Amino acid sequence: MNKQEKMGEDIRIQNGQSTGTMTELVFNPLNGEFETRPEGSSLGAGELNVTEMSQEGFASNVGMMTEERFALEKRVLERYQPSNTYVFKDLSTNNPYVLMAARTNNKNVYTLRIDLKDFPNSVPKAFVTKMLKDKSGANMDYTSGGMHTLSSEYGYTRICHYSGSAWGPNVSLYKVYIKCCIWLEMYELHLKTGNNIDYYLKHQC
């Protein structure tokens, strides 16, 4: 099953909050985001009940991912990614992150690092775990709107995948991963043609 087929399914999560109107929190793979819908709403084929959670468990005001949100993100990844393609690291520290394998259509394999320190309340930093070079041979360690990059950290190329104004806590790690995979495809097009990544990939405001 390819990504497009898998993204046509829905994952349903019961919202445990006690309110007059019952709702369900739904992961919609078509947009990679979590959505609140009335209980009993019709969903796509292949739905998967994940876990009961309250709105308080969805996002935190202290800059750290809650246990409920972490469990939710893990279940989504388990549904859509092979278990040997990602690993969560340093979860008990102030700088947790996830490493994820990405393979392009040209069969090149990269490792992505997504920092989780302030996720999901802020845009997570995303990196390719090496210093990429542009077509001219220059290190991609700079901020560039045309190349969708930000200043390097850890000696890695940092991907600009979301603007702060476009970000919301309903965005999943899975969506961040997919956007980084798309960036890698456009990066390889840049190496072939010399066009900036912005030629193929427009900014999300």
CYANA upper distance limits for C-alpha pairs under 8 A (distance plus 0.5 A):
  1 MET  CA      5 GLU  CA      6.59
  1 MET  CA      6 LYS  CA      7.05
  2 ASN  CA      6 LYS  CA      6.79
  3 LYS  CA      7 MET  CA      6.45
  4 GLN  CA      8 GLY  CA      7.15
  5 GLU  CA      9 GLU  CA      8.20
  6 LYS  CA     29 PRO  CA      8.25
  6 LYS  CA     80 TYR  CA      7.35
  7 MET  CA     28 ASN  CA      8.43
  7 MET  CA     29 PRO  CA      5.06
  7 MET  CA     30 LEU  CA      5.83
  8 GLY  CA     29 PRO  CA      6.86
  8 GLY  CA     30 LEU  CA      6.49
  8 GLY  CA     44 GLY  CA      7.43
  8 GLY  CA     45 ALA  CA      7.99
  9 GLU  CA     28 ASN  CA      7.88
  9 GLU  CA     29 PRO  CA      6.86
  9 GLU  CA     30 LEU  CA      8.28
  9 GLU  CA     44 GLY  CA      5.84
  9 GLU  CA     45 ALA  CA      5.86
  9 GLU  CA     46 GLY  CA      5.87
  9 GLU  CA     47 GLU  CA      6.71
 10 ASP  CA     26 VAL  CA      7.68
 10 ASP  CA     27 PHE  CA      6.55
 10 ASP  CA     28 ASN  CA      5.71
 10 ASP  CA     29 PRO  CA      6.65
 10 ASP  CA     43 LEU  CA      6.85
 10 ASP  CA     44 GLY  CA      5.79
 10 ASP  CA     45 ALA  CA      7.18
 10 ASP  CA     46 GLY  CA      6.90
 10 ASP  CA     47 GLU  CA      5.22
 10 ASP  CA     48 LEU  CA      7.46
 11 ILE  CA     26 VAL  CA      6.39
 11 ILE  CA     27 PHE  CA      5.48
 11 ILE  CA     28 ASN  CA      7.12
 11 ILE  CA     29 PRO  CA      8.37
 11 ILE  CA     46 GLY  CA      8.20
 11 ILE  CA     47 GLU  CA      5.19
 11 ILE  CA     48 LEU  CA      5.05
 11 ILE  CA     49 ASN  CA      6.74
 11 ILE  CA     50 VAL  CA      7.56
 11 ILE  CA     76 VAL  CA      8.24
 12 ARG  CA     24 GLU  CA      7.64
 12 ARG  CA     25 LEU  CA      6.91
 12 ARG  CA     26 VAL  CA      5.01
 12 ARG  CA     27 PHE  CA      6.64
 12 ARG  CA     47 GLU  CA      6.55
 12 ARG  CA     48 LEU  CA      6.09
 12 ARG  CA     49 ASN  CA      5.42
 12 ARG  CA     50 VAL  CA      6.90
 13 ILE  CA     24 GLU  CA      6.56
 13 ILE  CA     25 LEU  CA      5.52
 13 ILE  CA     26 VAL  CA      6.03
 13 ILE  CA     27 PHE  CA      8.00
 13 ILE  CA     48 LEU  CA      8.39
 13 ILE  CA     49 ASN  CA      5.93
 13 ILE  CA     50 VAL  CA      5.70
 13 ILE  CA     51 THR  CA      6.04
 13 ILE  CA     52 GLU  CA      6.57
 13 ILE  CA     53 MET  CA      8.10
 14 GLN  CA     23 THR  CA      8.01
 14 GLN  CA     24 GLU  CA      5.35
 14 GLN  CA     25 LEU  CA      6.37
 14 GLN  CA     26 VAL  CA      8.48
 14 GLN  CA     49 ASN  CA      7.96
 14 GLN  CA     50 VAL  CA      8.29
 14 GLN  CA     51 THR  CA      6.97
 14 GLN  CA     52 GLU  CA      5.28
 14 GLN  CA     53 MET  CA      7.13
 15 ASN  CA     22 MET  CA      8.33
 15 ASN  CA     23 THR  CA      6.62
 15 ASN  CA     24 GLU  CA      5.42
 15 ASN  CA     25 LEU  CA      6.13
 15 ASN  CA     52 GLU  CA      6.18
 15 ASN  CA     53 MET  CA      5.75
 15 ASN  CA     54 SER  CA      6.05
 15 ASN  CA     55 GLN  CA      7.76
 16 GLY  CA     52 GLU  CA      6.01
 16 GLY  CA     53 MET  CA      5.57
 16 GLY  CA     54 SER  CA      5.38
 16 GLY  CA     55 GLN  CA      8.47
 17 GLN  CA     53 MET  CA      7.84
 17 GLN  CA     54 SER  CA      5.34
 17 GLN  CA     55 GLN  CA      7.12
 18 SER  CA     22 MET  CA      8.20
 21 THR  CA     38 PRO  CA      8.21
 22 MET  CA     38 PRO  CA      6.87
 22 MET  CA     39 GLU  CA      6.03
 23 THR  CA     36 THR  CA      6.97
 23 THR  CA     37 ARG  CA      6.02
 23 THR  CA     38 PRO  CA      4.90
 23 THR  CA     39 GLU  CA      4.99
 24 GLU  CA     36 THR  CA      6.17
 24 GLU  CA     37 ARG  CA      5.89
 24 GLU  CA     38 PRO  CA      6.60
 24 GLU  CA     39 GLU  CA      5.80
 24 GLU  CA     40 GLY  CA      8.45
 25 LEU  CA     34 PHE  CA      7.10
 25 LEU  CA     35 GLU  CA      6.08
 25 LEU  CA     36 THR  CA      5.01
 25 LEU  CA     37 ARG  CA      6.89
 26 VAL  CA     34 PHE  CA      5.95
 26 VAL  CA     35 GLU  CA      5.55
 26 VAL  CA     36 THR  CA      6.63
 26 VAL  CA     37 ARG  CA      7.60
 27 PHE  CA     32 GLY  CA      7.54
 27 PHE  CA     33 GLU  CA      6.36
 27 PHE  CA     34 PHE  CA      4.93
 27 PHE  CA     35 GLU  CA      6.78
 28 ASN  CA     32 GLY  CA      6.20
 28 ASN  CA     33 GLU  CA      6.18
 28 ASN  CA     34 PHE  CA      6.66
 28 ASN  CA     35 GLU  CA      7.57
 29 PRO  CA     33 GLU  CA      7.40
 31 ASN  CA    175 LYS  CA      7.95
 32 GLY  CA    171 VAL  CA      7.00
 32 GLY  CA    172 SER  CA      6.48
 32 GLY  CA    174 TYR  CA      6.98
 32 GLY  CA    175 LYS  CA      5.17
 33 GLU  CA    170 ASN  CA      5.91
 33 GLU  CA    171 VAL  CA      5.09
 33 GLU  CA    172 SER  CA      6.01
 33 GLU  CA    175 LYS  CA      7.65
 34 PHE  CA    170 ASN  CA      5.43
 34 PHE  CA    171 VAL  CA      7.01
 34 PHE  CA    172 SER  CA      7.59
 35 GLU  CA    170 ASN  CA      7.60
 37 ARG  CA     41 SER  CA      7.17
 43 LEU  CA     47 GLU  CA      7.63
 50 VAL  CA     72 LEU  CA      7.39
 50 VAL  CA     75 ARG  CA      7.14
 51 THR  CA     72 LEU  CA      7.61
 53 MET  CA     57 GLY  CA      6.55
 53 MET  CA     58 PHE  CA      7.84
 53 MET  CA     68 GLU  CA      7.05
 54 SER  CA     58 PHE  CA      7.26
 55 GLN  CA     59 ALA  CA      7.97
 56 GLU  CA     60 SER  CA      7.63
 57 GLY  CA     66 THR  CA      6.54
 57 GLY  CA     67 GLU  CA      7.97
 57 GLY  CA     68 GLU  CA      5.89
 57 GLY  CA     69 ARG  CA      6.79
 58 PHE  CA     66 THR  CA      7.68
 58 PHE  CA     68 GLU  CA      7.28
 58 PHE  CA     69 ARG  CA      5.95
 59 ALA  CA     65 MET  CA      7.14
 59 ALA  CA     66 THR  CA      7.12
 59 ALA  CA     69 ARG  CA      7.47
 59 ALA  CA    120 PRO  CA      6.92
 59 ALA  CA    121 ASN  CA      7.29
 59 ALA  CA    169 PRO  CA      7.12
 60 SER  CA     64 MET  CA      6.68
 60 SER  CA     65 MET  CA      6.80
 60 SER  CA     66 THR  CA      6.83
 60 SER  CA    120 PRO  CA      8.43
 60 SER  CA    121 ASN  CA      7.68
 61 ASN  CA    121 ASN  CA      8.12
 63 GLY  CA    117 LYS  CA      7.37
 63 GLY  CA    118 ASP  CA      5.01
 63 GLY  CA    119 PHE  CA      7.39
 63 GLY  CA    120 PRO  CA      8.50
 63 GLY  CA    121 ASN  CA      7.03
 64 MET  CA    116 LEU  CA      8.35
 64 MET  CA    117 LYS  CA      6.63
 64 MET  CA    118 ASP  CA      5.92
 64 MET  CA    119 PHE  CA      6.95
 64 MET  CA    120 PRO  CA      8.34
 65 MET  CA     69 ARG  CA      6.77
 65 MET  CA     70 PHE  CA      6.91
 65 MET  CA    116 LEU  CA      8.04
 65 MET  CA    117 LYS  CA      8.22
 65 MET  CA    118 ASP  CA      7.63
 65 MET  CA    119 PHE  CA      6.38
 65 MET  CA    120 PRO  CA      7.00
 66 THR  CA     70 PHE  CA      6.67
 67 GLU  CA     71 ALA  CA      6.63
 68 GLU  CA     72 LEU  CA      6.69
 69 ARG  CA     73 GLU  CA      6.63
 70 PHE  CA     74 LYS  CA      6.69
 71 ALA  CA     75 ARG  CA      6.79
 72 LEU  CA     76 VAL  CA      6.87
 73 GLU  CA     77 LEU  CA      6.77
 73 GLU  CA    172 SER  CA      7.46
 73 GLU  CA    173 LEU  CA      7.21
 73 GLU  CA    174 TYR  CA      8.29
 74 LYS  CA     78 GLU  CA      6.52
 75 ARG  CA     79 ARG  CA      6.67
 76 VAL  CA     80 TYR  CA      6.89
 76 VAL  CA    174 TYR  CA      7.82
 77 LEU  CA     81 GLN  CA      5.76
 77 LEU  CA     82 PRO  CA      8.49
 77 LEU  CA    174 TYR  CA      7.07
 78 GLU  CA     82 PRO  CA      7.26
 78 GLU  CA     83 SER  CA      6.86
 81 GLN  CA     85 THR  CA      7.34
 81 GLN  CA     86 TYR  CA      8.47
 82 PRO  CA     86 TYR  CA      8.34
 85 THR  CA    100 MET  CA      6.13
 85 THR  CA    101 ALA  CA      5.60
 85 THR  CA    102 ALA  CA      8.48
 86 TYR  CA     98 VAL  CA      7.36
 86 TYR  CA     99 LEU  CA      5.91
 86 TYR  CA    100 MET  CA      4.74
 86 TYR  CA    101 ALA  CA      6.81
 87 VAL  CA     98 VAL  CA      6.13
 87 VAL  CA     99 LEU  CA      5.89
 87 VAL  CA    100 MET  CA      7.22
 88 PHE  CA     96 PRO  CA      8.03
 88 PHE  CA     97 TYR  CA      6.46
 88 PHE  CA     98 VAL  CA      4.78
 88 PHE  CA     99 LEU  CA      6.94
 89 LYS  CA     96 PRO  CA      6.34
 89 LYS  CA     97 TYR  CA      5.91
 89 LYS  CA     98 VAL  CA      6.30
 89 LYS  CA     99 LEU  CA      8.05
 90 ASP  CA     95 ASN  CA      7.18
 90 ASP  CA     96 PRO  CA      5.22
 90 ASP  CA     97 TYR  CA      7.19
 91 LEU  CA     95 ASN  CA      7.93
 91 LEU  CA     96 PRO  CA      5.19
 91 LEU  CA     97 TYR  CA      7.71
 92 SER  CA     96 PRO  CA      7.71
 94 ASN  CA    117 LYS  CA      6.98
 95 ASN  CA    115 ASP  CA      7.57
 95 ASN  CA    116 LEU  CA      7.42
 95 ASN  CA    117 LYS  CA      5.80
 96 PRO  CA    115 ASP  CA      6.70
 96 PRO  CA    116 LEU  CA      5.83
 96 PRO  CA    117 LYS  CA      6.33
 97 TYR  CA    113 ARG  CA      7.21
 97 TYR  CA    114 ILE  CA      6.02
 97 TYR  CA    115 ASP  CA      4.76
 97 TYR  CA    116 LEU  CA      5.49
 97 TYR  CA    117 LYS  CA      7.90
 98 VAL  CA    113 ARG  CA      6.26
 98 VAL  CA    114 ILE  CA      5.88
 98 VAL  CA    115 ASP  CA      7.10
 98 VAL  CA    116 LEU  CA      7.91
 99 LEU  CA    111 THR  CA      7.10
 99 LEU  CA    112 LEU  CA      6.09
 99 LEU  CA    113 ARG  CA      5.16
 99 LEU  CA    114 ILE  CA      7.10
100 MET  CA    111 THR  CA      6.14
100 MET  CA    112 LEU  CA      5.58
100 MET  CA    113 ARG  CA      6.99
100 MET  CA    177 TYR  CA      8.35
101 ALA  CA    109 VAL  CA      7.45
101 ALA  CA    110 TYR  CA      6.40
101 ALA  CA    111 THR  CA      5.13
101 ALA  CA    112 LEU  CA      6.70
102 ALA  CA    109 VAL  CA      6.16
102 ALA  CA    110 TYR  CA      5.69
102 ALA  CA    111 THR  CA      6.56
102 ALA  CA    112 LEU  CA      7.52
102 ALA  CA    181 CYS  CA      6.84
103 ARG  CA    107 LYS  CA      6.25
103 ARG  CA    108 ASN  CA      6.01
103 ARG  CA    109 VAL  CA      4.91
103 ARG  CA    110 TYR  CA      6.83
103 ARG  CA    181 CYS  CA      8.30
104 THR  CA    108 ASN  CA      5.90
104 THR  CA    109 VAL  CA      7.08
104 THR  CA    181 CYS  CA      7.85
104 THR  CA    184 LEU  CA      7.49
104 THR  CA    185 GLU  CA      6.54
105 ASN  CA    185 GLU  CA      7.79
110 TYR  CA    128 VAL  CA      7.39
110 TYR  CA    129 THR  CA      8.09
111 THR  CA    128 VAL  CA      6.42
111 THR  CA    129 THR  CA      6.19
112 LEU  CA    126 ALA  CA      7.46
112 LEU  CA    127 PHE  CA      6.08
112 LEU  CA    128 VAL  CA      5.20
112 LEU  CA    129 THR  CA      6.42
112 LEU  CA    180 CYS  CA      8.40
113 ARG  CA    126 ALA  CA      6.13
113 ARG  CA    127 PHE  CA      5.56
113 ARG  CA    128 VAL  CA      6.80
113 ARG  CA    129 THR  CA      6.92
114 ILE  CA    124 PRO  CA      6.88
114 ILE  CA    125 LYS  CA      6.23
114 ILE  CA    126 ALA  CA      4.94
114 ILE  CA    127 PHE  CA      6.97
115 ASP  CA    119 PHE  CA      8.34
115 ASP  CA    124 PRO  CA      6.10
115 ASP  CA    125 LYS  CA      5.78
115 ASP  CA    126 ALA  CA      6.94
116 LEU  CA    120 PRO  CA      8.21
116 LEU  CA    124 PRO  CA      6.57
116 LEU  CA    125 LYS  CA      8.29
117 LYS  CA    124 PRO  CA      8.11
118 ASP  CA    122 SER  CA      6.04
118 ASP  CA    123 VAL  CA      8.18
118 ASP  CA    124 PRO  CA      7.36
119 PHE  CA    123 VAL  CA      7.28
119 PHE  CA    124 PRO  CA      6.34
119 PHE  CA    169 PRO  CA      8.23
120 PRO  CA    124 PRO  CA      7.97
120 PRO  CA    168 GLY  CA      8.05
120 PRO  CA    169 PRO  CA      5.30
120 PRO  CA    170 ASN  CA      8.06
120 PRO  CA    171 VAL  CA      7.91
120 PRO  CA    172 SER  CA      8.41
121 ASN  CA    168 GLY  CA      7.45
121 ASN  CA    169 PRO  CA      5.75
122 SER  CA    164 GLY  CA      7.91
122 SER  CA    167 TRP  CA      7.66
122 SER  CA    168 GLY  CA      8.04
122 SER  CA    169 PRO  CA      7.91
123 VAL  CA    162 TYR  CA      7.26
123 VAL  CA    163 SER  CA      8.05
123 VAL  CA    164 GLY  CA      6.85
123 VAL  CA    167 TRP  CA      6.72
125 LYS  CA    158 ARG  CA      7.89
125 LYS  CA    159 ILE  CA      8.21
126 ALA  CA    158 ARG  CA      6.33
126 ALA  CA    159 ILE  CA      6.09
126 ALA  CA    160 CYS  CA      7.95
126 ALA  CA    161 HIS  CA      8.20
126 ALA  CA    180 CYS  CA      8.25
127 PHE  CA    156 TYR  CA      6.63
127 PHE  CA    157 THR  CA      6.09
127 PHE  CA    158 ARG  CA      4.78
127 PHE  CA    159 ILE  CA      6.12
128 VAL  CA    132 LEU  CA      8.27
128 VAL  CA    156 TYR  CA      6.44
128 VAL  CA    157 THR  CA      5.97
128 VAL  CA    158 ARG  CA      6.94
128 VAL  CA    159 ILE  CA      7.92
129 THR  CA    156 TYR  CA      5.75
129 THR  CA    157 THR  CA      7.59
130 LYS  CA    155 GLY  CA      7.26
130 LYS  CA    156 TYR  CA      5.17
130 LYS  CA    157 THR  CA      6.89
131 MET  CA    139 ASN  CA      6.90
131 MET  CA    140 MET  CA      7.03
131 MET  CA    141 ASP  CA      7.63
131 MET  CA    155 GLY  CA      6.75
131 MET  CA    156 TYR  CA      5.23
131 MET  CA    157 THR  CA      5.60
132 LEU  CA    139 ASN  CA      6.50
132 LEU  CA    140 MET  CA      6.05
132 LEU  CA    156 TYR  CA      8.11
132 LEU  CA    157 THR  CA      6.52
133 LYS  CA    137 GLY  CA      5.75
133 LYS  CA    138 ALA  CA      5.72
133 LYS  CA    139 ASN  CA      4.99
133 LYS  CA    140 MET  CA      5.86
134 ASP  CA    138 ALA  CA      6.04
134 ASP  CA    139 ASN  CA      7.04
134 ASP  CA    140 MET  CA      6.77
134 ASP  CA    190 HIS  CA      8.19
134 ASP  CA    191 LEU  CA      7.13
135 LYS  CA    190 HIS  CA      7.41
135 LYS  CA    191 LEU  CA      5.43
135 LYS  CA    192 LYS  CA      8.31
135 LYS  CA    194 GLY  CA      6.54
140 MET  CA    149 THR  CA      8.06
140 MET  CA    152 SER  CA      8.31
140 MET  CA    157 THR  CA      6.31
141 ASP  CA    149 THR  CA      8.34
141 ASP  CA    150 LEU  CA      7.82
141 ASP  CA    151 SER  CA      6.08
141 ASP  CA    152 SER  CA      5.11
141 ASP  CA    155 GLY  CA      8.35
141 ASP  CA    156 TYR  CA      7.76
141 ASP  CA    157 THR  CA      6.05
141 ASP  CA    158 ARG  CA      7.83
142 TYR  CA    149 THR  CA      7.16
142 TYR  CA    150 LEU  CA      6.30
142 TYR  CA    151 SER  CA      5.15
142 TYR  CA    152 SER  CA      6.85
143 THR  CA    148 HIS  CA      8.19
143 THR  CA    149 THR  CA      5.70
143 THR  CA    150 LEU  CA      4.47
143 THR  CA    151 SER  CA      5.42
144 SER  CA    148 HIS  CA      6.27
144 SER  CA    149 THR  CA      5.71
144 SER  CA    150 LEU  CA      6.92
145 GLY  CA    149 THR  CA      7.20
145 GLY  CA    198 ASP  CA      7.81
146 GLY  CA    196 ASN  CA      6.13
146 GLY  CA    197 ILE  CA      6.62
146 GLY  CA    198 ASP  CA      5.30
146 GLY  CA    199 TYR  CA      8.23
147 MET  CA    196 ASN  CA      6.11
147 MET  CA    197 ILE  CA      5.32
147 MET  CA    198 ASP  CA      6.37
148 HIS  CA    159 ILE  CA      6.72
148 HIS  CA    160 CYS  CA      5.48
148 HIS  CA    161 HIS  CA      7.78
148 HIS  CA    197 ILE  CA      7.29
148 HIS  CA    198 ASP  CA      7.37
148 HIS  CA    203 HIS  CA      8.50
149 THR  CA    157 THR  CA      7.87
149 THR  CA    158 ARG  CA      6.17
149 THR  CA    159 ILE  CA      5.22
149 THR  CA    160 CYS  CA      5.40
150 LEU  CA    157 THR  CA      8.27
150 LEU  CA    158 ARG  CA      5.88
150 LEU  CA    159 ILE  CA      6.71
150 LEU  CA    160 CYS  CA      6.43
151 SER  CA    157 THR  CA      8.21
151 SER  CA    158 ARG  CA      7.00
152 SER  CA    156 TYR  CA      6.18
152 SER  CA    157 THR  CA      5.88
152 SER  CA    158 ARG  CA      5.97
153 GLU  CA    157 THR  CA      7.85
153 GLU  CA    158 ARG  CA      7.60
159 ILE  CA    180 CYS  CA      7.63
159 ILE  CA    183 TRP  CA      8.25
161 HIS  CA    176 VAL  CA      7.69
161 HIS  CA    179 LYS  CA      6.85
161 HIS  CA    180 CYS  CA      7.11
161 HIS  CA    183 TRP  CA      8.46
162 TYR  CA    166 ALA  CA      6.98
162 TYR  CA    167 TRP  CA      6.93
162 TYR  CA    204 GLN  CA      6.97
162 TYR  CA    205 CYS  CA      8.45
163 SER  CA    167 TRP  CA      6.89
163 SER  CA    204 GLN  CA      7.14
163 SER  CA    205 CYS  CA      6.68
165 SER  CA    205 CYS  CA      7.11
166 ALA  CA    204 GLN  CA      7.33
166 ALA  CA    205 CYS  CA      6.14
167 TRP  CA    171 VAL  CA      7.75
171 VAL  CA    175 LYS  CA      7.18
171 VAL  CA    176 VAL  CA      8.19
172 SER  CA    176 VAL  CA      7.11
173 LEU  CA    177 TYR  CA      6.64
174 TYR  CA    178 ILE  CA      6.74
175 LYS  CA    179 LYS  CA      6.68
176 VAL  CA    180 CYS  CA      6.77
177 TYR  CA    181 CYS  CA      6.71
178 ILE  CA    182 ILE  CA      6.77
179 LYS  CA    183 TRP  CA      6.77
180 CYS  CA    184 LEU  CA      6.81
181 CYS  CA    185 GLU  CA      6.98
182 ILE  CA    186 MET  CA      6.88
183 TRP  CA    187 TYR  CA      6.53
183 TRP  CA    197 ILE  CA      8.28
183 TRP  CA    201 LEU  CA      8.19
184 LEU  CA    188 GLU  CA      6.82
185 GLU  CA    189 LEU  CA      6.96
186 MET  CA    190 HIS  CA      6.68
186 MET  CA    197 ILE  CA      6.21
186 MET  CA    200 TYR  CA      7.08
186 MET  CA    201 LEU  CA      7.68
187 TYR  CA    191 LEU  CA      6.91
187 TYR  CA    197 ILE  CA      6.64
188 GLU  CA    192 LYS  CA      6.88
189 LEU  CA    193 THR  CA      6.54
189 LEU  CA    194 GLY  CA      8.24
189 LEU  CA    195 ASN  CA      8.19
189 LEU  CA    197 ILE  CA      8.31
190 HIS  CA    194 GLY  CA      5.36
190 HIS  CA    195 ASN  CA      5.62
190 HIS  CA    196 ASN  CA      6.40
190 HIS  CA    197 ILE  CA      6.54
191 LEU  CA    195 ASN  CA      8.48
195 ASN  CA    199 TYR  CA      6.74
196 ASN  CA    200 TYR  CA      8.15
197 ILE  CA    201 LEU  CA      6.42
198 ASP  CA    202 LYS  CA      6.11
198 ASP  CA    203 HIS  CA      7.95
